[in-house]
Amino acid sequence: EMRMSLKTTLFRDLILSGSDTCIGLINALIHRYLDDAASTDAISEKLRQVCPSLYRNEDALCTKVNEQLLKARTNTMSRMDKERLLQQTLETCKQIPARINLAHVCQQLSACQYFGGVVEL
């Protein structure tokens, strides 16, 4: 659906009234980074600089939460490192309670067997 919208949208229209499309593009870009297991810090910083009205600090923190949850689900971390990462993730979630998808975060924390974090949220 977004591809069709982009194909038929003039650049002028995208700039003037295409905030939904721009947000969709930002989300697609972030998901590409997450799918590649790449750090999102650099792209989040650039997005906050270039389009602060579309990508705010809260958005960057949500992105970081998702990145950390994906990283914690890998089996390459020691138990102590995983626990530390999940604690950091939990603290980040507490900074942006209105922005997180509580059901998704709790599901991911449960998958990591971090049940104390689920209760704390």
C-alpha positions as CSV (number, residue, x, y, z in Angstrom):
1,E,0.0,0.0,0.0
2,M,2.8,2.4,0.9
3,R,4.7,1.6,-2.3
4,M,1.6,2.5,-4.4
5,S,1.2,5.7,-2.5
6,L,4.8,6.7,-3.1
7,K,4.6,5.9,-6.8
8,T,1.7,8.2,-7.2
9,T,2.7,11.0,-4.9
10,L,4.5,14.1,-6.1
11,F,7.5,15.2,-4.1
12,R,5.7,18.5,-3.4
13,D,2.7,16.7,-2.0
14,L,4.9,14.5,0.1
15,I,6.5,17.6,1.7
16,L,3.3,19.5,2.2
17,S,0.9,16.8,3.4
18,G,2.7,13.5,3.5
19,S,3.6,13.1,7.2
20,D,1.9,9.7,7.4
21,T,4.0,8.5,4.4
22,C,7.1,10.0,5.9
23,I,6.4,8.3,9.2
24,G,5.9,5.0,7.3
25,L,9.3,5.5,5.6
26,I,11.0,6.2,8.9
27,N,9.4,3.0,10.4
28,A,10.6,1.0,7.4
29,L,14.1,2.3,7.7
30,I,14.2,1.5,11.4
31,H,12.9,-2.0,10.8
32,R,15.6,-2.5,8.2
33,Y,18.2,-1.7,10.8
34,L,16.6,-4.0,13.4
35,D,16.2,-6.8,10.9
36,D,19.9,-6.5,10.1
37,A,20.8,-6.6,13.8
38,A,22.5,-3.2,13.4
39,S,22.7,-0.6,16.0
40,T,20.1,2.1,15.6
41,D,21.9,4.8,17.5
42,A,23.4,6.5,14.5
43,I,20.2,6.5,12.4
44,S,18.1,7.6,15.3
45,E,20.4,10.5,15.9
46,K,20.3,11.5,12.3
47,L,16.5,11.3,12.1
48,R,16.2,13.4,15.2
49,Q,18.4,16.1,13.6
50,V,16.9,16.0,10.1
51,C,13.2,15.6,11.0
52,P,12.6,16.4,14.7
53,S,8.9,16.9,14.2
54,L,8.5,13.3,12.9
55,Y,11.1,11.5,14.9
56,R,11.4,12.7,18.5
57,N,13.6,11.5,21.4
58,E,10.8,9.3,22.6
59,D,10.8,7.5,19.2
60,A,14.5,7.0,19.5
61,L,14.0,5.4,22.9
62,C,11.3,3.1,21.6
63,T,13.6,2.1,18.8
64,K,16.4,1.4,21.4
65,V,14.0,-0.7,23.5
66,N,13.1,-2.9,20.4
67,E,16.8,-3.2,19.5
68,Q,17.7,-4.3,23.0
69,L,14.9,-6.8,23.2
70,L,16.0,-8.4,19.9
71,K,19.6,-8.5,21.1
72,A,18.5,-10.1,24.5
73,R,16.7,-12.9,22.6
74,T,20.0,-14.0,21.0
75,N,21.8,-16.9,22.7
76,T,25.2,-15.3,22.3
77,M,25.1,-13.3,25.6
78,S,26.1,-14.4,29.0
79,R,23.4,-14.6,31.6
80,M,24.8,-11.7,33.5
81,D,25.1,-9.5,30.3
82,K,21.6,-10.4,29.3
83,E,20.2,-9.5,32.7
84,R,22.0,-6.2,32.6
85,L,20.7,-5.4,29.1
86,L,17.1,-6.3,30.1
87,Q,17.4,-4.1,33.2
88,Q,18.6,-1.2,31.0
89,T,15.7,-1.9,28.6
90,L,13.2,-1.8,31.5
91,E,14.6,1.5,32.7
92,T,14.2,2.9,29.2
93,C,10.6,1.7,29.1
94,K,9.9,3.6,32.3
95,Q,11.1,6.8,30.7
96,I,8.5,6.6,27.9
97,P,5.5,4.7,29.4
98,A,3.0,6.3,27.1
99,R,5.0,5.4,24.0
100,I,5.7,1.7,24.5
101,N,3.6,-1.1,23.3
102,L,3.1,-2.7,26.7
103,A,1.8,-6.0,25.4
104,H,4.7,-6.4,22.9
105,V,7.3,-5.5,25.5
106,C,5.9,-7.8,28.1
107,Q,5.8,-10.6,25.5
108,Q,9.4,-10.0,24.6
109,L,10.5,-9.8,28.3
110,S,8.7,-13.1,28.9
111,A,10.4,-14.7,26.0
112,C,13.7,-13.7,27.6
113,Q,12.4,-15.2,30.9
114,Y,12.7,-11.8,32.5
115,F,9.5,-12.1,34.5
116,G,10.5,-9.6,37.2
117,G,10.6,-7.0,34.4
118,V,7.1,-7.9,33.3
119,V,5.8,-7.5,36.9
120,E,7.7,-4.2,37.3
121,L,6.2,-2.7,34.1
